[in-house]
Amino acid sequence: MTMVANRVTDGGFTSGSFYHDEDFKKKLTPEGQLIGTLQTLSLFPSFLQAFSSAPYTVRVRWENGHDDVAYYIDQSPDPKFIDTLNACYKTL
């Protein structure tokens, strides 16, 4: 059996308190990773709160897939990662 990595063609982030999918500028890397950049800086605090507190949903559409797959995330990221995101935000 050969394992081949699937490429992402689209995706999104939502939570019960944050739904601004249209505000993410999406870019696909040559490796098939999707990078979403929040375009409205004033939304960052509410995004960080939604991302750091969990639960949230990451929606992915895989290459050759017809439907989106939703991944329900019920674990908060490491606090050090959140601190790093917050430090980056403060430099903008």
C-alpha positions in Angstrom: 0.0 0.0 0.0 1.4 3.4 -1.0 0.6 6.4 1.1 0.3 9.7 -0.8 -0.3 13.0 0.8 -3.5 14.7 -0.2 -3.4 18.4 -1.0 -5.9 20.9 0.4 -7.9 23.0 -2.1 -10.0 25.1 0.4 -10.7 25.4 4.0 -11.9 27.6 6.8 -12.1 28.2 10.6 -15.3 28.7 12.6 -16.4 28.6 16.2 -19.6 29.4 18.1 -18.4 32.9 18.5 -16.3 33.5 15.4 -17.4 33.2 11.8 -15.6 35.4 9.4 -14.5 33.0 6.7 -14.8 35.7 4.0 -12.2 37.8 5.9 -9.4 35.2 5.5 -7.1 35.7 2.5 -6.3 32.1 1.4 -3.1 31.0 -0.3 -2.1 27.5 -1.3 1.6 26.7 -0.9 3.4 24.5 -3.6 3.3 21.7 -1.0 -0.5 21.9 -0.9 -0.9 23.6 2.5 -3.6 26.2 2.9 -2.5 29.4 4.7 -5.3 31.8 5.8 -4.4 35.4 6.7 -7.0 37.4 8.6 -7.4 40.7 6.7 -9.2 42.8 9.3 -6.8 43.5 12.2 -9.7 44.4 14.5 -11.0 40.8 14.3 -7.8 39.4 15.7 -8.7 39.5 19.4 -12.0 37.7 18.8 -10.2 35.1 16.6 -7.5 34.6 19.2 -10.2 34.1 21.9 -12.0 31.5 19.7 -8.8 29.7 18.7 -7.4 29.6 22.2 -10.5 28.5 24.1 -11.8 25.7 21.9 -13.9 24.1 20.6 -13.8 25.1 17.0 -14.1 23.6 13.6 -11.6 23.5 10.8 -13.2 22.8 7.4 -11.1 21.2 4.7 -11.7 20.4 1.1 -9.2 17.8 -0.2 -7.9 17.6 -3.7 -10.2 15.4 -5.7 -12.8 15.7 -3.0 -16.3 16.8 -3.7 -17.4 17.8 -0.2 -15.8 19.6 2.7 -14.7 17.6 5.7 -15.2 19.2 9.1 -12.7 18.5 11.9 -14.0 19.3 15.3 -11.2 20.5 17.6 -11.8 20.2 21.3 -8.3 20.9 22.5 -6.8 24.3 23.1 -3.4 25.0 21.7 -0.3 25.2 23.9 -0.4 28.6 25.9 3.1 29.3 24.6 1.8 29.2 21.0 -1.0 31.6 21.9 1.5 33.9 23.6 3.6 33.9 20.4 0.5 34.7 18.2 -0.4 37.6 20.6 3.2 38.9 20.5 3.1 38.9 16.7 -0.2 40.8 16.7 1.2 43.5 19.0 3.9 44.2 16.4 1.4 45.0 13.7 
